[in-house]
Structure formats: C-alpha cells, structure tokens
Amino acid sequence: MYLPHFNKFTYQLPYLHINEEEWAYIKETFNKDDVKESLAKIAMDYSPPYMDISEDDCRKDFVNLKKTWVYDLLKEGEWFARTETSYDWPITYEGSQWYIKRLNTGNKASNHFQQENRWSVDGTISPGPLRTWGELKFMTSLMGAAYTLDMKKIDKSILRTLDFSAGWGDRLAGFYSSLNTELYVGIDPRKENHPIYEEQARYYDKHLTFFETSKKAEFHCDAAEDFDFTPYYDTFDIIFTSPPYFNVERYSYDDTQSWVRYKTIDEWNSQFLHKAIDNMWPTLKTGGKLCINISDVNAGSGGKKSWLKICDPMNDFIEEYRDSDYLGCIGMEMATRPNSIGAGTAVVSGESNRLPDMVKDKSGRFCEPVWVWEKK
Ligand SMILES: C[S@@+](CC[C@H](N)C(=O)[O-])C[C@H]1O[C@@H](n2cnc3c(N)ncnc32)[C@H](O)[C@@H]1O
C-alpha cells in the first residue's frame, strides 16, 4: 500500500533525498513492505541514478589508468571460480594461481561514454538497471536494499590487439592507456555501441601525449563468427575478449547476437565460439596470446536449465591445433555479492549462478577465469 507520507519526497531537487532522521522515523513507524512500495513509486518519477561523470572526471581517470602498472594488478594467490572442480583444464598459470585484482580505475574513462548504453541491457536472470527502474515490481524488490545495505611487461610489449566481443569499451580504454599498444581491432554486432566506440577513440586520441605511441583503433559491426579476418592474418600479439556468456547475457535482440542465433549450448559452442576462434586463429602471430574470459553458466538450453559447459569444450577445441600451447588460467577478480551484476557485464556473478558445492569459502576470492593460450 502506498503511504501518503511519501508525497513530500516527490519532485525534490536536485534529486530524491531522505535524511537520516526521516529515514529512522520511517523505519520505526511504517510497515516495511509499504515503505518499499512507496519508495519505489516515488523513485520511479526520478531519472535513473546515473553517476555524474564529467569530462574532467573521465580525463583524470584516463590519466590514472595510464599510470597503472601491471605488477600492481597481477597477483599470485588463491581464487575460486564458479565451477572450479568441474573444469578439466587447470586454473593455474606456470604452476601457481594468479589473479587480476579488482580495480575501479578506468571505469570512469569508459563509463563517461558507455554508462547509459550499458544500463540499457538486461540479464536473463535479472533485468538490467534501466528496466528495473521502469517496473514497479522490480523497483519494490530493489528498495529492500535500503534495509539490508548499511546506508548511514611483463617482459615484452604487446603491440596489436584484437577484441572480438568489444562490449562496453573497457578494453578499448585499456588499449589507449597502455604505453606500447598501437592497433586495436574491436568487433561487436551491437550497432548501438559503435558510435560510442568512435567517440571514445576520438576522445582518448585527443589526450595522448607527445611521448606515447600513436594509436589506431578499427571497429567492425559484425558477428565474430561471420567476420572476414583475412586482412588481419598474422597481425595480433594478443586476442583478448570477454564474449557473451551464452544466453545469460542478452545485449540486444538483433539476429547477429549469438544467443539469438544459437539456441542450444552445443550449437552456441560450436557455431559461435569455436567457429569464431577458428576463423581468427590465423590472425595471431607466433608467440601471440589468445586470452578468453569466460566461465560455465547455469542457464537454459533446449528447454531446461542446468550447468552448461563452455570452458572445457572451448579448451579441448583449441588444443586440437598443432600450433597451440595451453599456458594456463588467470583469475579476474569479481564482486561476490549475491545476484550482483558482474564487473561491467550483464552476467550474474553471485552465488545463484555458482554450484553450491563450489562456494568453498564464502569469504574467499571469487574470480572469473581468463584462459590463456599461446601460438607456437
Ligand atoms: C558486453 S561483452 C562482455 C562484457 C565485457 N566484460 C565488457 O564489459 O567488455 C559481450 C559482447 O558480446 C557481443 N556479442 C554478442 N553476439 C556476438 C557475436 N556473434 N560476435 C561477437 N560479439 C558478440 C555483445 O554485443 C556484447 O557487446
């Protein structure tokens, strides 16, 4: 039931605001479900709470990203994955476990451009931020948080990179902020992303200094499995991407999206992921690395929901090449909040999408695997 007490919080400037005293009074006085519903109703009259990221914030964050040194991020240490005991391939790298620490630096450098685009996308298990803001039932459940949350060279330079699911432009920001990179090729079929990639690249270009390598970014609006890679044969030092996690992430409903085209996990594995890798393998130079951030998923395939294998079939597929060498797996540290949206993705990274027996230690470090292969 809507509580008229909340009328006074409508149309506030600059934005909805309930001070500590008021909030304490509300919690003490009214029924929790009524508060959640009332809060949801009034909040929906405000625009979604996008973070204000000014151009100046973006520039400063981009400069800070440039100062980030690989050894500050790449750490030796234990981590666990969603389905760690069921991967056939070891999640170690050169004999021990390594992971990439969570880092917020750089988020503003890409989010200044991509925030609204990113928020417009839904996950399969939960709606995206924009849809949540538009539907009362999602908003009411979201308002529960008001109660639960405490409110008071490594040894050589990488020069040319391919990103075959370019997503929200985070790797593009990473490319521009690295000293020795010179070519970024980004492929993604989501057409809404492309004008924003162009805008990002123009902006970062403007902020490169005299001392940095000049950079070239090329974008292709296409499905990776359809793309003609011939012009790029023997070009890349690194292929690094985070493809969609089968149908758990639905970035758009266009028929170039892999989840729209391939309805079962077997089709998706072979006709999207394996086919795309197969087509791009000749673009990798000898000694080049293929790094894929992907994990198995708990999702529907052929009408029923279960744990679906993506990683082992992918690694088994790459192993078949006579010139491939498995280097290992590095963890990418993620938030472990249940049902939280993963770091910059529409994937559900919480316990609901992990096998219960895999959550060995709830306070342990949760990572997504990045599988690393080298071309011999
Ligand atoms: C958003 S990324 C994954 C998230 C990543 N961590 C990031 O933030 O950059 C996944 C991308 O895969 C793209 N995608 C979907 N189908 C694809 C296909 N057939 N070929 C290449 N990319 C595809 C989606 O459009 C989406 O932008």
The ligand as an SDF file (V2000), in Angstrom:
LIG
                    3D

 27 29  0  0  0  0  0  0  0  0999 V2000
   29.4900   -6.8500  -23.2140 C   0  0  0  0  0  0  0  0  0  0  0  0
   30.6670   -8.0080  -23.7650 S   0  0  0  0  0  0  0  0  0  0  0  0
   31.0330   -8.8880  -22.3160 C   0  0  0  0  0  0  0  0  0  0  0  0
   31.3170   -7.9630  -21.2130 C   0  0  0  0  0  0  0  0  0  0  0  0
   32.7450   -7.4780  -21.0860 C   0  0  0  0  0  0  0  0  0  0  0  0
   33.2020   -7.8670  -19.8100 N   0  0  0  0  0  0  0  0  0  0  0  0
   32.9160   -5.9720  -21.2500 C   0  0  0  0  0  0  0  0  0  0  0  0
   32.4820   -5.2250  -20.4020 O   0  0  0  0  0  0  0  0  0  0  0  0
   33.5440   -5.5020  -22.1960 O   0  0  0  0  0  0  0  0  0  0  0  0
   29.7900   -9.1030  -24.7210 C   0  0  0  0  0  0  0  0  0  0  0  0
   29.5480   -8.5150  -26.1040 C   0  0  0  0  0  0  0  0  0  0  0  0
   29.3840   -9.6400  -26.9720 O   0  0  0  0  0  0  0  0  0  0  0  0
   28.6810   -9.1410  -28.0700 C   0  0  0  0  0  0  0  0  0  0  0  0
   28.2270  -10.2340  -28.9460 N   0  0  0  0  0  0  0  0  0  0  0  0
   27.0310  -10.8470  -29.0000 C   0  0  0  0  0  0  0  0  0  0  0  0
   26.9830  -11.7020  -30.0370 N   0  0  0  0  0  0  0  0  0  0  0  0
   28.1860  -11.6360  -30.6440 C   0  0  0  0  0  0  0  0  0  0  0  0
   28.7370  -12.2410  -31.8170 C   0  0  0  0  0  0  0  0  0  0  0  0
   28.0210  -13.0790  -32.5520 N   0  0  0  0  0  0  0  0  0  0  0  0
   30.0070  -11.9020  -32.1550 N   0  0  0  0  0  0  0  0  0  0  0  0
   30.7510  -11.0290  -31.4210 C   0  0  0  0  0  0  0  0  0  0  0  0
   30.2720  -10.4210  -30.3050 N   0  0  0  0  0  0  0  0  0  0  0  0
   29.0040  -10.7170  -29.9480 C   0  0  0  0  0  0  0  0  0  0  0  0
   27.5510   -8.3410  -27.4370 C   0  0  0  0  0  0  0  0  0  0  0  0
   27.0030   -7.4040  -28.3510 O   0  0  0  0  0  0  0  0  0  0  0  0
   28.2740   -7.6780  -26.2580 C   0  0  0  0  0  0  0  0  0  0  0  0
   28.6160   -6.3440  -26.5480 O   0  0  0  0  0  0  0  0  0  0  0  0
  1  2  1  0
  2  3  1  0
  2 10  1  0
  3  4  1  0
  4  5  1  0
  5  6  1  0
  5  7  1  0
  7  8  2  0
  7  9  1  0
 10 11  1  0
 11 12  1  0
 11 26  1  0
 12 13  1  0
 13 14  1  0
 13 24  1  0
 14 15  1  0
 14 23  1  0
 15 16  2  0
 16 17  1  0
 17 18  1  0
 17 23  2  0
 18 19  1  0
 18 20  2  0
 20 21  1  0
 21 22  2  0
 22 23  1  0
 24 25  1  0
 24 26  1  0
 26 27  1  0
M  CHG  2   2   1   9  -1
M  END
$$$$
